[in-house]
């Protein structure tokens, strides 16, 4: 029986059925977390650090706000790398820079750890209902071992390539959700990074559908999608990751750049919270 640890019980992760119900419905897996008194009350075990989590589980998940947060939890003091053991599988559900996902996978591989970057789409509704879309980069053999956990989290699981590849379908989807640049820039972004339209469209469409009718039925409609997208801080973070990644590949994204400036301006004016729903 697999033992699963989850680090980062925020809005998304705290509502995942695999954990909020005390374990996988079919496998009886219990989570080991760095936070979550409610889960402990339901039978989970608490840990004092990411290293402690990694040392005691078969699969260590993270779901954190930004790239530096994931780097710190994996590589920092008392981090996952410190507690890693051969056979451990690391799975990151965060949306981070593809280059960093590749770098973390390489560092963990030196300790005999397989890594999957597996960002999720579908919002808190998808997490609560177990209908998330999961885009996975990394070794196929690691995916097969983790698949039972993924199946408790979401309906659509798409293996899109090697380490870092899971971020590629996710980033254009986040841009589409929080910006008004249209699908044209997103296709350019994907194709110049080596993604054909056919390869990108399947996971992207699954991610949109997992977000529910409020999003998938309103393509290109910024006011309708953004009102239920996420906190402005996270939307700004994802747009900034998109632009930094685009610069690595020499991809011009003028509309996304304008949207990123607007989001960053909102943050400078203390407007980093949730966008008001109507």
Secondary structure, 3 states (H helix, E strand, C coil): CCCEEEECCCCCHHHCHHHHCCCCCCCCCCEEECCCHHHHHCCCEECCCHHHHHHHCCEEEECCCCHHHHHHHHHCCCCHHHHCCCCCEEEECCCCCHHHHHHHHHHHHCCCCEEEECCEECHHHHHHHCCEEEEEEECHHHHHHHHHHHHHHEEEEEEEECCCCHHHHHHHHHHHHHCCCHHHHHHHHHHHCCCCHHHHHHHHHHHHHHCCHHHHCCCCCHHHHHCCCCEHHHHHHHHHHHHHHHHHHCCCCHHHHHHHHHHHHHHHCCCCCECCCC
